[in-house]
Each structure stands twice: as structure tokens, then as C-alpha cells.
């Protein structure tokens, strides 16, 4: 319901076909896809927990905090997510203006074609348009050339604070997880400050195995989990069969000495 290309039901069916036994749908800043995902998971006999991926601004960069096993009907969480979503449209229009100035034709209108919910238009939708129009070979190349941080068409956003995101997740009964830390452009000192603040706020987990990490980063963030006492999570970071580095259900196992985020979920 945010930047994936499959319906929640299709994601459930694909995960089930690949042997997944417990999963969460974690759309960006919205929970609207959870009921359909849950219903399909139950029909297939799969375990399911409600999830969401919240956009956070921390030390000038965007960080994603995943909430797992949340109450998707919780009023406070949903109101917080509505506030986070509110600035996306104007940001997208400014991205469009910058891309147009660089010679990309009708970029905002083109990106909208790929959007199921206009309130959740994102850089990924622009990237798909640019790939299909032949400006770049793949989505990653678009981010490197046009849309990544410090790139010409990148428009920064002030998302929620780390404290707000963790607070909303906890109020909704869930566990907070730092998503794909290997993607963030921080110095070692900044990373230490992020992990310490997250832990002090009650953050419980960190993604160790994820489709966004290299094998070296699997080991790196396993060490972070050990050092800070975090529970370990896995996230496919799956958006599309054509874009995924690893398919659903194809992630390596967590190291045996780490405690999984799901260890006490039946």
C-alpha cells in the first residue's frame, strides 16, 4: 500500500509459496494493507503480525523504524502515521520540478501512474518511471544519479522524531526495530549515538539479516545486536520481483547466539 508493486494478498501468497511461516507486512507510514494481508495469511495457515515502517529524521538523515506486532487499529499510532504522511505530496512536486529542470519529462505525472495511494508517493515511484522511460537501467541507478541523498533531485523531509516513532509503536503494543542500518550514511560515532538513544527509548531490535545488507553487514550488525543487547530481526526489504536482491523467504538464518525478535510470539 506504499511503494510495493504487489497487493498484500499477492505478497502473502508469494511468501507462503517460498516457505515463510511467520511474516509481517511493513508498508511505509500506513497500516491500510494489514487487514487484507492478515486475512490471506490466515487462509494459507501462516503466522502473521501487523507491522509498519515509520519514517524518522535523525541527525539530518532519514531512518526507518519498523514496528512489529502492533495493534493496527490503535488510534494514536494511526494519527501519528497520518501526520508523517502529510508532507509527501509537496515533496513529490518539488522532486518533479527538479527532475523536469534536469530534462526528465513530466516526472511528477509519470510517477503518479505507479502510485496506488497518492498520499504515499515516494522516490521509488519516480525511480520506476525513470527506469521505464529509459533514463537509467534500474532503480538503484536512479537513486545514485538523481534521488539519493546529496543527489540533484533529492528533497529532504522532516519526518517524525525517533522518540515519537518508538513511542507510537510501544503505545500500540509493538516492538520497535531499526530497519536496514547498513543503508544509513552515518559516522561510527553517529551510529553509536543512534543505537544508544534508540535503546534508551526502549527500542528492542535491529535488522541483522536483510535484503539491503551484504554478508559482511550481516556480521557487522550481528555484533551490534550483541553489543547493545538488541533482539535480532530479519527483513526482506521486498518491493517487487524485479527489484528485490533477495526474494521473500530466501534470507539466510540468524546467528544461533542471537535472540530473534519473534522468539516469544506464538
C-alpha positions in Angstrom: 0.0 0.0 0.0 3.0 2.3 -0.1 5.8 1.5 -2.5 5.4 -2.2 -3.4 4.0 -3.4 -6.7 2.1 -6.5 -5.4 -1.1 -6.5 -3.4 -1.0 -7.6 0.2 -2.7 -10.8 -0.8 -0.1 -11.5 -3.5 2.7 -10.8 -1.1 1.2 -13.4 1.3 0.8 -16.0 -1.4 4.4 -15.4 -2.6 5.8 -15.7 0.9 3.8 -18.9 1.5 5.0 -20.5 -1.7 8.6 -19.7 -0.6 8.1 -21.5 2.7 7.6 -18.5 5.0 5.9 -19.4 8.2 5.7 -16.1 10.0 5.7 -12.6 8.4 4.6 -9.0 8.7 3.6 -6.5 6.1 5.5 -3.3 6.8 4.4 -0.6 4.5 5.8 2.9 4.8 3.8 5.1 7.2 0.5 3.3 6.7 -1.4 0.3 8.1 -4.2 0.0 5.5 -2.8 -3.2 3.9 -2.7 -5.1 7.1 -6.3 -6.5 7.2 -6.0 -8.0 3.8 -2.5 -9.4 4.5 -3.7 -10.9 7.7 -6.8 -12.5 6.2 -4.8 -14.1 3.4 -2.1 -15.3 5.8 -4.8 -17.0 7.9 -6.3 -18.6 4.8 -3.0 -20.0 4.0 -2.2 -21.2 7.5 0.7 -18.7 8.0 1.6 -16.8 11.2 1.2 -13.1 10.8 1.9 -10.0 12.9 0.8 -6.4 12.0 3.7 -4.2 11.1 4.6 -0.7 9.8 7.8 1.1 8.7 7.9 4.6 10.1 9.9 7.4 8.5 12.1 9.2 11.1 14.5 12.1 10.7 17.6 11.7 12.9 20.7 13.8 12.7 19.8 15.2 9.3 19.1 11.8 7.6 16.1 9.5 7.2 16.0 6.4 9.3 13.3 3.7 9.1 11.9 2.3 12.4 9.8 -0.9 12.0 7.0 -1.6 14.4 6.2 -5.3 14.7 3.2 -7.0 16.4 1.4 -3.7 16.7 -2.3 -3.1 17.1 -3.1 -1.8 13.7 -6.4 -0.3 14.9 -4.6 1.8 17.6 -5.8 5.4 17.3 -2.5 7.1 18.5 -0.4 5.1 16.1 -2.7 5.8 13.1 -2.9 9.5 13.9 0.9 9.7 14.1 1.2 8.0 10.8 -1.2 10.4 9.2 0.9 13.3 10.4 4.0 11.7 8.9 2.3 11.2 5.6 1.1 14.8 5.3 4.2 16.3 3.7 4.8 13.7 0.9 2.7 15.4 -1.8 4.6 18.8 -1.7 7.9 17.0 -1.5 7.0 14.9 -4.6 6.0 18.1 -6.5 9.4 19.6 -5.7 11.2 16.4 -6.8 9.2 16.6 -10.0 10.2 20.2 -10.6 13.9 19.4 -10.1 13.8 16.4 -12.4 12.0 18.4 -15.1 14.7 21.0 -14.8 17.2 18.2 -15.4 15.5 17.2 -18.6 13.2 14.5 -17.4 9.8 15.0 -19.0 6.5 15.0 -16.9 8.2 13.3 -14.0 5.6 14.1 -11.4 2.7 13.0 -13.6 4.7 10.0 -14.7 5.4 8.9 -11.1 1.7 9.1 -10.2 1.0 6.3 -12.6 2.9 3.9 -10.3 1.2 5.1 -7.1 -1.8 3.2 -5.6 -2.2 5.9 -2.9 -1.2 9.5 -3.9 -0.7 10.4 -0.3 2.2 7.9 -0.2 4.1 9.0 -3.4 7.8 8.4 -2.8 11.1 8.5 -4.6 10.7 4.8 -5.5 7.7 5.7 -7.7 9.8 8.4 -9.5 12.6 5.8 -9.9 10.3 3.3 -11.6 9.1 5.9 -14.0 12.7 6.9 -14.9 13.7 3.2 -15.4 10.7 2.6 -17.7 11.4 5.8 -19.6 15.0 4.7 -20.2 16.8 7.3 -18.2 18.5 4.6 -16.1 18.9 0.8 -16.2 17.5 0.1 -12.7 16.1 1.7 -9.6 19.4 1.7 -7.8 21.0 3.7 -10.6 18.2 6.3 -10.4 18.9 6.8 -6.7 22.7 7.0 -7.4 22.2 9.6 -10.1 19.1 11.6 -9.3 17.3 10.8 -6.0 19.7 9.6 -3.3 20.9 11.9 -0.5 23.2 14.6 -1.9 21.9 13.9 -5.5 20.4 16.8 -7.6 16.7 15.9 -7.2 16.8 14.8 -3.6 14.4 16.8 -1.4 14.9 16.4 2.3 11.9 15.8 4.6 11.3 16.4 8.3 9.7 13.1 9.3 8.8 12.0 12.8 11.3 12.1 15.6 12.9 8.9 16.9 11.1 9.3 20.2 7.8 9.7 18.5 8.1 6.6 16.3 9.3 4.4 19.2 6.5 5.8 21.4 3.8 5.2 18.9 4.9 1.6 18.4 5.0 0.9 22.1 1.6 2.6 22.7 0.2 0.2 20.1 1.7 -2.8 21.9 4.5 -3.5 19.4 8.3 -3.8 19.3 10.5 -1.2 17.7 13.2 -2.3 15.3 15.9 -0.3 13.4 15.5 -1.3 9.8 18.4 -2.0 7.5 21.0 0.1 9.4 23.6 -0.6 6.7 21.8 1.8 4.4 22.4 4.9 6.6 25.2 7.4 6.0 26.4 7.9 9.5 29.9 8.0 11.0 30.8 5.4 13.6 30.2 7.9 16.4 26.8 8.8 15.0 25.8 5.2 14.7 26.8 4.7 18.4 24.7 7.7 19.4 21.7 6.4 17.3 21.9 2.9 18.9 22.3 4.3 22.4 19.4 6.7 22.0 17.2 4.0 20.5 18.0 1.6 23.3 17.4 4.4 25.9 13.9 5.0 24.4 13.1 1.3 24.8 13.9 0.2 21.3 14.1 -3.6 21.2 15.5 -4.8 17.9 17.7 -4.3 14.9 17.6 -5.9 11.5 20.6 -8.1 11.1 19.7 -10.1 8.0 18.0 -8.0 5.4 17.9 -7.8 1.6 19.6 -4.4 1.9 22.7 -5.8 3.6 25.8 -7.5 2.3 27.1 -10.7 4.0 29.8 -8.5 5.7 27.0 -6.3 7.1 25.2 -9.4 8.4 28.2 -10.0 10.6 28.6 -6.3 11.4 25.1 -5.8 12.7 25.0 -9.1 14.5 27.9 -7.7 16.5 25.8 -4.5 17.1 23.0 -6.7 18.4 25.3 -8.4 20.8 26.9 -5.2 22.0 23.7 -3.3 22.7 21.5 -6.3 23.7 19.1 -5.9 20.8 16.8 -8.6 19.6 17.6 -9.6 16.1 15.2 -9.2 13.2 15.1 -10.2 9.5 13.6 -8.1 6.8 13.4 -8.9 3.1 13.0 -5.3 2.0 11.0 -6.8 -0.8 9.1 -4.4 -3.1 8.9 -6.1 -6.4 10.0 -9.3 -8.0 12.1 -7.3 -10.5 13.8 -5.1 -7.9 14.5 -7.4 -4.9 18.0 -8.5 -4.2 16.6 -11.5 -2.2 13.1 -12.9 -2.6 10.7 -13.5 0.3 11.8 -16.5 2.3 15.3 -16.6 0.8 17.2 -14.8 3.6 19.9 -16.6 5.5 19.3 -17.7 9.1 20.2 -15.5 12.0 23.3 -16.5 14.0 22.4 -19.1 16.6 23.5 -16.9 19.6 21.1 -14.0 18.8 17.6 -13.9 20.1 15.0 -13.4 17.3 12.5 -10.5 17.7 9.8 -13.2 17.3 11.1 -15.6 20.0 8.1 -15.4 22.2 5.3 -14.9 19.6 3.1 -17.9 19.2 
